[in-house]
Amino acid sequence: MTSQPLYAIGNTETSTLADRVCQQIITAIVKGEIKAGEKISEPELARTYGISRGPLREAIRRLEGLRLVESRPNVGARVVQLSVKELLEIYRVREALEGMACRLAAVNMSDDEIKALRTLLDQHQAGIEQQEGQAYFQKEGDLDFHYRIVMGSGNSKLQELLAADLYHLVRMYRYQFSLSSSRPTMALREHHQILDAIESRDEELAELLMRRHISASRRNIESKLTQDN
């Protein structure tokens, strides 16, 4: 199992710098430190991350490839901001595809992979407690419960869609809309229930629980958006 989402990493010194800064900017975007719709200032980012403009521009190009940043002529680069309709459409796609991935994971994940995923959830519990139940931040790749399920499905097409094309965009909204007094703890409980079903090799229950889990997240988003409006 790869420990990183599926995108290419170069070997030159410039690529290495771009890799590092790309990861730092991804985390800042996911956590909302750089907000959706915010303009990307190359001079400011160069100062913040101590990097020259060449590697920074390479990092920004990678962020565009990851669908986190979009560039427009005469406007410049901005963090992607989805409309409500687009966001809810993605969550409905996630519900179907991650449900399928979970069904396959119940068949294909090894006992050792399931045991390792249980350990990861224990680590997530500690992280939520450190945040006093207010946030559930999952680092990318193998440190992300959803990513591990998708990779555990053994289906390359699902992996391309969910662990590459939509991965970081989903992470951004998944994290930022989970900031509340109840959702982080509830989400972790749902993760444990999903893993219980996978461990029991109950394909139908695993799919059902994952679909319910993502549906609950979608309803949470709809509720927050309604309150904001």
MODELLER restraints for C-alpha pairs under 7 A, 6 or more apart:
rsr = mdl.restraints
at = mdl.atoms
rsr.add(forms.Gaussian(group=physical.xy_distance, feature=features.Distance(at['CA:3:A'], at['CA:141:A']), mean=5.12, stdev=0.5))
rsr.add(forms.Gaussian(group=physical.xy_distance, feature=features.Distance(at['CA:3:A'], at['CA:142:A']), mean=4.92, stdev=0.5))
rsr.add(forms.Gaussian(group=physical.xy_distance, feature=features.Distance(at['CA:4:A'], at['CA:140:A']), mean=6.85, stdev=0.5))
rsr.add(forms.Gaussian(group=physical.xy_distance, feature=features.Distance(at['CA:4:A'], at['CA:141:A']), mean=4.44, stdev=0.5))
rsr.add(forms.Gaussian(group=physical.xy_distance, feature=features.Distance(at['CA:4:A'], at['CA:142:A']), mean=6.80, stdev=0.5))
rsr.add(forms.Gaussian(group=physical.xy_distance, feature=features.Distance(at['CA:5:A'], at['CA:141:A']), mean=5.38, stdev=0.5))
rsr.add(forms.Gaussian(group=physical.xy_distance, feature=features.Distance(at['CA:5:A'], at['CA:163:A']), mean=5.70, stdev=0.5))
rsr.add(forms.Gaussian(group=physical.xy_distance, feature=features.Distance(at['CA:5:A'], at['CA:164:A']), mean=5.94, stdev=0.5))
rsr.add(forms.Gaussian(group=physical.xy_distance, feature=features.Distance(at['CA:6:A'], at['CA:163:A']), mean=6.41, stdev=0.5))
rsr.add(forms.Gaussian(group=physical.xy_distance, feature=features.Distance(at['CA:6:A'], at['CA:164:A']), mean=5.15, stdev=0.5))
rsr.add(forms.Gaussian(group=physical.xy_distance, feature=features.Distance(at['CA:7:A'], at['CA:164:A']), mean=6.90, stdev=0.5))
rsr.add(forms.Gaussian(group=physical.xy_distance, feature=features.Distance(at['CA:9:A'], at['CA:19:A']), mean=6.90, stdev=0.5))
rsr.add(forms.Gaussian(group=physical.xy_distance, feature=features.Distance(at['CA:10:A'], at['CA:16:A']), mean=6.77, stdev=0.5))
rsr.add(forms.Gaussian(group=physical.xy_distance, feature=features.Distance(at['CA:14:A'], at['CA:55:A']), mean=5.46, stdev=0.5))
rsr.add(forms.Gaussian(group=physical.xy_distance, feature=features.Distance(at['CA:15:A'], at['CA:55:A']), mean=6.86, stdev=0.5))
rsr.add(forms.Gaussian(group=physical.xy_distance, feature=features.Distance(at['CA:17:A'], at['CA:55:A']), mean=6.09, stdev=0.5))
rsr.add(forms.Gaussian(group=physical.xy_distance, feature=features.Distance(at['CA:18:A'], at['CA:55:A']), mean=4.87, stdev=0.5))
rsr.add(forms.Gaussian(group=physical.xy_distance, feature=features.Distance(at['CA:18:A'], at['CA:56:A']), mean=6.08, stdev=0.5))
rsr.add(forms.Gaussian(group=physical.xy_distance, feature=features.Distance(at['CA:18:A'], at['CA:58:A']), mean=5.93, stdev=0.5))
rsr.add(forms.Gaussian(group=physical.xy_distance, feature=features.Distance(at['CA:18:A'], at['CA:59:A']), mean=4.74, stdev=0.5))
rsr.add(forms.Gaussian(group=physical.xy_distance, feature=features.Distance(at['CA:19:A'], at['CA:59:A']), mean=6.70, stdev=0.5))
rsr.add(forms.Gaussian(group=physical.xy_distance, feature=features.Distance(at['CA:21:A'], at['CA:49:A']), mean=6.83, stdev=0.5))
rsr.add(forms.Gaussian(group=physical.xy_distance, feature=features.Distance(at['CA:21:A'], at['CA:59:A']), mean=6.49, stdev=0.5))
rsr.add(forms.Gaussian(group=physical.xy_distance, feature=features.Distance(at['CA:22:A'], at['CA:59:A']), mean=4.91, stdev=0.5))
rsr.add(forms.Gaussian(group=physical.xy_distance, feature=features.Distance(at['CA:22:A'], at['CA:63:A']), mean=6.94, stdev=0.5))
rsr.add(forms.Gaussian(group=physical.xy_distance, feature=features.Distance(at['CA:28:A'], at['CA:34:A']), mean=5.60, stdev=0.5))
rsr.add(forms.Gaussian(group=physical.xy_distance, feature=features.Distance(at['CA:29:A'], at['CA:35:A']), mean=6.20, stdev=0.5))
rsr.add(forms.Gaussian(group=physical.xy_distance, feature=features.Distance(at['CA:29:A'], at['CA:172:A']), mean=6.73, stdev=0.5))
rsr.add(forms.Gaussian(group=physical.xy_distance, feature=features.Distance(at['CA:30:A'], at['CA:171:A']), mean=6.30, stdev=0.5))
rsr.add(forms.Gaussian(group=physical.xy_distance, feature=features.Distance(at['CA:30:A'], at['CA:172:A']), mean=3.95, stdev=0.5))
rsr.add(forms.Gaussian(group=physical.xy_distance, feature=features.Distance(at['CA:30:A'], at['CA:175:A']), mean=6.85, stdev=0.5))
rsr.add(forms.Gaussian(group=physical.xy_distance, feature=features.Distance(at['CA:31:A'], at['CA:172:A']), mean=6.78, stdev=0.5))
rsr.add(forms.Gaussian(group=physical.xy_distance, feature=features.Distance(at['CA:31:A'], at['CA:175:A']), mean=6.89, stdev=0.5))
rsr.add(forms.Gaussian(group=physical.xy_distance, feature=features.Distance(at['CA:31:A'], at['CA:176:A']), mean=6.51, stdev=0.5))
rsr.add(forms.Gaussian(group=physical.xy_distance, feature=features.Distance(at['CA:32:A'], at['CA:176:A']), mean=6.84, stdev=0.5))
rsr.add(forms.Gaussian(group=physical.xy_distance, feature=features.Distance(at['CA:35:A'], at['CA:79:A']), mean=6.92, stdev=0.5))
rsr.add(forms.Gaussian(group=physical.xy_distance, feature=features.Distance(at['CA:36:A'], at['CA:79:A']), mean=5.13, stdev=0.5))
rsr.add(forms.Gaussian(group=physical.xy_distance, feature=features.Distance(at['CA:36:A'], at['CA:80:A']), mean=5.67, stdev=0.5))
rsr.add(forms.Gaussian(group=physical.xy_distance, feature=features.Distance(at['CA:36:A'], at['CA:81:A']), mean=4.88, stdev=0.5))
rsr.add(forms.Gaussian(group=physical.xy_distance, feature=features.Distance(at['CA:37:A'], at['CA:78:A']), mean=5.74, stdev=0.5))
rsr.add(forms.Gaussian(group=physical.xy_distance, feature=features.Distance(at['CA:37:A'], at['CA:79:A']), mean=4.90, stdev=0.5))
rsr.add(forms.Gaussian(group=physical.xy_distance, feature=features.Distance(at['CA:37:A'], at['CA:80:A']), mean=5.60, stdev=0.5))
rsr.add(forms.Gaussian(group=physical.xy_distance, feature=features.Distance(at['CA:37:A'], at['CA:81:A']), mean=4.97, stdev=0.5))
rsr.add(forms.Gaussian(group=physical.xy_distance, feature=features.Distance(at['CA:38:A'], at['CA:78:A']), mean=5.43, stdev=0.5))
rsr.add(forms.Gaussian(group=physical.xy_distance, feature=features.Distance(at['CA:38:A'], at['CA:79:A']), mean=5.49, stdev=0.5))
rsr.add(forms.Gaussian(group=physical.xy_distance, feature=features.Distance(at['CA:39:A'], at['CA:77:A']), mean=5.96, stdev=0.5))
rsr.add(forms.Gaussian(group=physical.xy_distance, feature=features.Distance(at['CA:39:A'], at['CA:78:A']), mean=4.21, stdev=0.5))
rsr.add(forms.Gaussian(group=physical.xy_distance, feature=features.Distance(at['CA:39:A'], at['CA:79:A']), mean=6.52, stdev=0.5))
rsr.add(forms.Gaussian(group=physical.xy_distance, feature=features.Distance(at['CA:40:A'], at['CA:77:A']), mean=5.35, stdev=0.5))
rsr.add(forms.Gaussian(group=physical.xy_distance, feature=features.Distance(at['CA:40:A'], at['CA:78:A']), mean=5.20, stdev=0.5))
rsr.add(forms.Gaussian(group=physical.xy_distance, feature=features.Distance(at['CA:46:A'], at['CA:52:A']), mean=6.01, stdev=0.5))
rsr.add(forms.Gaussian(group=physical.xy_distance, feature=features.Distance(at['CA:46:A'], at['CA:53:A']), mean=6.46, stdev=0.5))
rsr.add(forms.Gaussian(group=physical.xy_distance, feature=features.Distance(at['CA:46:A'], at['CA:56:A']), mean=6.81, stdev=0.5))
rsr.add(forms.Gaussian(group=physical.xy_distance, feature=features.Distance(at['CA:63:A'], at['CA:69:A']), mean=5.50, stdev=0.5))
rsr.add(forms.Gaussian(group=physical.xy_distance, feature=features.Distance(at['CA:64:A'], at['CA:70:A']), mean=5.59, stdev=0.5))
rsr.add(forms.Gaussian(group=physical.xy_distance, feature=features.Distance(at['CA:66:A'], at['CA:165:A']), mean=6.58, stdev=0.5))
rsr.add(forms.Gaussian(group=physical.xy_distance, feature=features.Distance(at['CA:66:A'], at['CA:168:A']), mean=6.84, stdev=0.5))
rsr.add(forms.Gaussian(group=physical.xy_distance, feature=features.Distance(at['CA:67:A'], at['CA:169:A']), mean=6.64, stdev=0.5))
rsr.add(forms.Gaussian(group=physical.xy_distance, feature=features.Distance(at['CA:68:A'], at['CA:79:A']), mean=5.80, stdev=0.5))
rsr.add(forms.Gaussian(group=physical.xy_distance, feature=features.Distance(at['CA:68:A'], at['CA:80:A']), mean=5.37, stdev=0.5))
rsr.add(forms.Gaussian(group=physical.xy_distance, feature=features.Distance(at['CA:68:A'], at['CA:169:A']), mean=5.99, stdev=0.5))
rsr.add(forms.Gaussian(group=physical.xy_distance, feature=features.Distance(at['CA:69:A'], at['CA:77:A']), mean=6.47, stdev=0.5))
rsr.add(forms.Gaussian(group=physical.xy_distance, feature=features.Distance(at['CA:69:A'], at['CA:78:A']), mean=5.51, stdev=0.5))
rsr.add(forms.Gaussian(group=physical.xy_distance, feature=features.Distance(at['CA:69:A'], at['CA:79:A']), mean=4.38, stdev=0.5))
rsr.add(forms.Gaussian(group=physical.xy_distance, feature=features.Distance(at['CA:69:A'], at['CA:80:A']), mean=5.12, stdev=0.5))
rsr.add(forms.Gaussian(group=physical.xy_distance, feature=features.Distance(at['CA:70:A'], at['CA:77:A']), mean=5.50, stdev=0.5))
rsr.add(forms.Gaussian(group=physical.xy_distance, feature=features.Distance(at['CA:70:A'], at['CA:78:A']), mean=5.56, stdev=0.5))
rsr.add(forms.Gaussian(group=physical.xy_distance, feature=features.Distance(at['CA:70:A'], at['CA:79:A']), mean=6.39, stdev=0.5))
rsr.add(forms.Gaussian(group=physical.xy_distance, feature=features.Distance(at['CA:70:A'], at['CA:80:A']), mean=6.02, stdev=0.5))
rsr.add(forms.Gaussian(group=physical.xy_distance, feature=features.Distance(at['CA:71:A'], at['CA:77:A']), mean=4.10, stdev=0.5))
rsr.add(forms.Gaussian(group=physical.xy_distance, feature=features.Distance(at['CA:71:A'], at['CA:78:A']), mean=6.40, stdev=0.5))
rsr.add(forms.Gaussian(group=physical.xy_distance, feature=features.Distance(at['CA:88:A'], at['CA:218:A']), mean=6.81, stdev=0.5))
rsr.add(forms.Gaussian(group=physical.xy_distance, feature=features.Distance(at['CA:91:A'], at['CA:218:A']), mean=6.19, stdev=0.5))
rsr.add(forms.Gaussian(group=physical.xy_distance, feature=features.Distance(at['CA:95:A'], at['CA:211:A']), mean=4.92, stdev=0.5))
rsr.add(forms.Gaussian(group=physical.xy_distance, feature=features.Distance(at['CA:95:A'], at['CA:214:A']), mean=5.54, stdev=0.5))
rsr.add(forms.Gaussian(group=physical.xy_distance, feature=features.Distance(at['CA:95:A'], at['CA:215:A']), mean=6.54, stdev=0.5))
rsr.add(forms.Gaussian(group=physical.xy_distance, feature=features.Distance(at['CA:96:A'], at['CA:211:A']), mean=6.80, stdev=0.5))
rsr.add(forms.Gaussian(group=physical.xy_distance, feature=features.Distance(at['CA:98:A'], at['CA:150:A']), mean=6.94, stdev=0.5))
rsr.add(forms.Gaussian(group=physical.xy_distance, feature=features.Distance(at['CA:98:A'], at['CA:210:A']), mean=6.86, stdev=0.5))
rsr.add(forms.Gaussian(group=physical.xy_distance, feature=features.Distance(at['CA:99:A'], at['CA:207:A']), mean=4.43, stdev=0.5))
rsr.add(forms.Gaussian(group=physical.xy_distance, feature=features.Distance(at['CA:99:A'], at['CA:208:A']), mean=6.78, stdev=0.5))
rsr.add(forms.Gaussian(group=physical.xy_distance, feature=features.Distance(at['CA:99:A'], at['CA:210:A']), mean=5.25, stdev=0.5))
rsr.add(forms.Gaussian(group=physical.xy_distance, feature=features.Distance(at['CA:99:A'], at['CA:211:A']), mean=5.17, stdev=0.5))
rsr.add(forms.Gaussian(group=physical.xy_distance, feature=features.Distance(at['CA:100:A'], at['CA:207:A']), mean=6.14, stdev=0.5))
rsr.add(forms.Gaussian(group=physical.xy_distance, feature=features.Distance(at['CA:101:A'], at['CA:149:A']), mean=6.70, stdev=0.5))
rsr.add(forms.Gaussian(group=physical.xy_distance, feature=features.Distance(at['CA:101:A'], at['CA:150:A']), mean=5.44, stdev=0.5))
rsr.add(forms.Gaussian(group=physical.xy_distance, feature=features.Distance(at['CA:101:A'], at['CA:153:A']), mean=5.08, stdev=0.5))
rsr.add(forms.Gaussian(group=physical.xy_distance, feature=features.Distance(at['CA:101:A'], at['CA:158:A']), mean=6.97, stdev=0.5))
rsr.add(forms.Gaussian(group=physical.xy_distance, feature=features.Distance(at['CA:102:A'], at['CA:149:A']), mean=6.14, stdev=0.5))
rsr.add(forms.Gaussian(group=physical.xy_distance, feature=features.Distance(at['CA:102:A'], at['CA:153:A']), mean=6.59, stdev=0.5))
rsr.add(forms.Gaussian(group=physical.xy_distance, feature=features.Distance(at['CA:102:A'], at['CA:206:A']), mean=5.81, stdev=0.5))
rsr.add(forms.Gaussian(group=physical.xy_distance, feature=features.Distance(at['CA:102:A'], at['CA:207:A']), mean=5.32, stdev=0.5))
rsr.add(forms.Gaussian(group=physical.xy_distance, feature=features.Distance(at['CA:102:A'], at['CA:210:A']), mean=6.73, stdev=0.5))
rsr.add(forms.Gaussian(group=physical.xy_distance, feature=features.Distance(at['CA:103:A'], at['CA:203:A']), mean=4.59, stdev=0.5))
rsr.add(forms.Gaussian(group=physical.xy_distance, feature=features.Distance(at['CA:103:A'], at['CA:204:A']), mean=6.44, stdev=0.5))
rsr.add(forms.Gaussian(group=physical.xy_distance, feature=features.Distance(at['CA:103:A'], at['CA:206:A']), mean=5.66, stdev=0.5))
rsr.add(forms.Gaussian(group=physical.xy_distance, feature=features.Distance(at['CA:103:A'], at['CA:207:A']), mean=4.86, stdev=0.5))
rsr.add(forms.Gaussian(group=physical.xy_distance, feature=features.Distance(at['CA:104:A'], at['CA:153:A']), mean=4.72, stdev=0.5))
rsr.add(forms.Gaussian(group=physical.xy_distance, feature=features.Distance(at['CA:105:A'], at['CA:149:A']), mean=6.24, stdev=0.5))
rsr.add(forms.Gaussian(group=physical.xy_distance, feature=features.Distance(at['CA:105:A'], at['CA:152:A']), mean=5.07, stdev=0.5))
rsr.add(forms.Gaussian(group=physical.xy_distance, feature=features.Distance(at['CA:105:A'], at['CA:153:A']), mean=4.11, stdev=0.5))
rsr.add(forms.Gaussian(group=physical.xy_distance, feature=features.Distance(at['CA:105:A'], at['CA:198:A']), mean=6.77, stdev=0.5))
rsr.add(forms.Gaussian(group=physical.xy_distance, feature=features.Distance(at['CA:106:A'], at['CA:198:A']), mean=4.26, stdev=0.5))
rsr.add(forms.Gaussian(group=physical.xy_distance, feature=features.Distance(at['CA:106:A'], at['CA:199:A']), mean=6.86, stdev=0.5))
rsr.add(forms.Gaussian(group=physical.xy_distance, feature=features.Distance(at['CA:106:A'], at['CA:201:A']), mean=4.88, stdev=0.5))
rsr.add(forms.Gaussian(group=physical.xy_distance, feature=features.Distance(at['CA:106:A'], at['CA:202:A']), mean=6.42, stdev=0.5))
rsr.add(forms.Gaussian(group=physical.xy_distance, feature=features.Distance(at['CA:106:A'], at['CA:203:A']), mean=5.42, stdev=0.5))
rsr.add(forms.Gaussian(group=physical.xy_distance, feature=features.Distance(at['CA:106:A'], at['CA:206:A']), mean=6.87, stdev=0.5))
rsr.add(forms.Gaussian(group=physical.xy_distance, feature=features.Distance(at['CA:107:A'], at['CA:201:A']), mean=6.21, stdev=0.5))
rsr.add(forms.Gaussian(group=physical.xy_distance, feature=features.Distance(at['CA:108:A'], at['CA:152:A']), mean=6.50, stdev=0.5))
rsr.add(forms.Gaussian(group=physical.xy_distance, feature=features.Distance(at['CA:108:A'], at['CA:153:A']), mean=6.09, stdev=0.5))
rsr.add(forms.Gaussian(group=physical.xy_distance, feature=features.Distance(at['CA:108:A'], at['CA:154:A']), mean=6.60, stdev=0.5))
rsr.add(forms.Gaussian(group=physical.xy_distance, feature=features.Distance(at['CA:109:A'], at['CA:152:A']), mean=5.23, stdev=0.5))
rsr.add(forms.Gaussian(group=physical.xy_distance, feature=features.Distance(at['CA:109:A'], at['CA:153:A']), mean=6.96, stdev=0.5))
rsr.add(forms.Gaussian(group=physical.xy_distance, feature=features.Distance(at['CA:114:A'], at['CA:199:A']), mean=6.62, stdev=0.5))
rsr.add(forms.Gaussian(group=physical.xy_distance, feature=features.Distance(at['CA:120:A'], at['CA:143:A']), mean=7.00, stdev=0.5))
rsr.add(forms.Gaussian(group=physical.xy_distance, feature=features.Distance(at['CA:128:A'], at['CA:135:A']), mean=6.09, stdev=0.5))
rsr.add(forms.Gaussian(group=physical.xy_distance, feature=features.Distance(at['CA:128:A'], at['CA:136:A']), mean=5.62, stdev=0.5))
rsr.add(forms.Gaussian(group=physical.xy_distance, feature=features.Distance(at['CA:133:A'], at['CA:181:A']), mean=6.40, stdev=0.5))
rsr.add(forms.Gaussian(group=physical.xy_distance, feature=features.Distance(at['CA:133:A'], at['CA:184:A']), mean=6.22, stdev=0.5))
rsr.add(forms.Gaussian(group=physical.xy_distance, feature=features.Distance(at['CA:133:A'], at['CA:185:A']), mean=6.20, stdev=0.5))
rsr.add(forms.Gaussian(group=physical.xy_distance, feature=features.Distance(at['CA:134:A'], at['CA:179:A']), mean=5.74, stdev=0.5))
rsr.add(forms.Gaussian(group=physical.xy_distance, feature=features.Distance(at['CA:134:A'], at['CA:180:A']), mean=5.35, stdev=0.5))
rsr.add(forms.Gaussian(group=physical.xy_distance, feature=features.Distance(at['CA:134:A'], at['CA:181:A']), mean=5.26, stdev=0.5))
rsr.add(forms.Gaussian(group=physical.xy_distance, feature=features.Distance(at['CA:134:A'], at['CA:184:A']), mean=6.51, stdev=0.5))
rsr.add(forms.Gaussian(group=physical.xy_distance, feature=features.Distance(at['CA:135:A'], at['CA:178:A']), mean=6.57, stdev=0.5))
rsr.add(forms.Gaussian(group=physical.xy_distance, feature=features.Distance(at['CA:135:A'], at['CA:179:A']), mean=5.07, stdev=0.5))
rsr.add(forms.Gaussian(group=physical.xy_distance, feature=features.Distance(at['CA:135:A'], at['CA:180:A']), mean=6.89, stdev=0.5))
rsr.add(forms.Gaussian(group=physical.xy_distance, feature=features.Distance(at['CA:135:A'], at['CA:184:A']), mean=5.67, stdev=0.5))
rsr.add(forms.Gaussian(group=physical.xy_distance, feature=features.Distance(at['CA:136:A'], at['CA:175:A']), mean=6.79, stdev=0.5))
rsr.add(forms.Gaussian(group=physical.xy_distance, feature=features.Distance(at['CA:136:A'], at['CA:178:A']), mean=6.96, stdev=0.5))
rsr.add(forms.Gaussian(group=physical.xy_distance, feature=features.Distance(at['CA:136:A'], at['CA:184:A']), mean=5.16, stdev=0.5))
rsr.add(forms.Gaussian(group=physical.xy_distance, feature=features.Distance(at['CA:137:A'], at['CA:175:A']), mean=6.21, stdev=0.5))
rsr.add(forms.Gaussian(group=physical.xy_distance, feature=features.Distance(at['CA:138:A'], at['CA:144:A']), mean=5.24, stdev=0.5))
rsr.add(forms.Gaussian(group=physical.xy_distance, feature=features.Distance(at['CA:141:A'], at['CA:147:A']), mean=5.98, stdev=0.5))
rsr.add(forms.Gaussian(group=physical.xy_distance, feature=features.Distance(at['CA:142:A'], at['CA:148:A']), mean=5.79, stdev=0.5))
rsr.add(forms.Gaussian(group=physical.xy_distance, feature=features.Distance(at['CA:147:A'], at['CA:163:A']), mean=6.23, stdev=0.5))
rsr.add(forms.Gaussian(group=physical.xy_distance, feature=features.Distance(at['CA:150:A'], at['CA:158:A']), mean=6.89, stdev=0.5))
rsr.add(forms.Gaussian(group=physical.xy_distance, feature=features.Distance(at['CA:150:A'], at['CA:159:A']), mean=5.97, stdev=0.5))
rsr.add(forms.Gaussian(group=physical.xy_distance, feature=features.Distance(at['CA:151:A'], at['CA:159:A']), mean=6.15, stdev=0.5))
rsr.add(forms.Gaussian(group=physical.xy_distance, feature=features.Distance(at['CA:177:A'], at['CA:221:A']), mean=6.07, stdev=0.5))
rsr.add(forms.Gaussian(group=physical.xy_distance, feature=features.Distance(at['CA:178:A'], at['CA:184:A']), mean=6.10, stdev=0.5))
rsr.add(forms.Gaussian(group=physical.xy_distance, feature=features.Distance(at['CA:190:A'], at['CA:213:A']), mean=6.44, stdev=0.5))
rsr.add(forms.Gaussian(group=physical.xy_distance, feature=features.Distance(at['CA:194:A'], at['CA:206:A']), mean=5.56, stdev=0.5))
rsr.add(forms.Gaussian(group=physical.xy_distance, feature=features.Distance(at['CA:194:A'], at['CA:209:A']), mean=5.78, stdev=0.5))
rsr.add(forms.Gaussian(group=physical.xy_distance, feature=features.Distance(at['CA:194:A'], at['CA:210:A']), mean=6.37, stdev=0.5))
rsr.add(forms.Gaussian(group=physical.xy_distance, feature=features.Distance(at['CA:197:A'], at['CA:205:A']), mean=6.08, stdev=0.5))
rsr.add(forms.Gaussian(group=physical.xy_distance, feature=features.Distance(at['CA:197:A'], at['CA:206:A']), mean=5.02, stdev=0.5))
rsr.add(forms.Gaussian(group=physical.xy_distance, feature=features.Distance(at['CA:198:A'], at['CA:206:A']), mean=5.79, stdev=0.5))
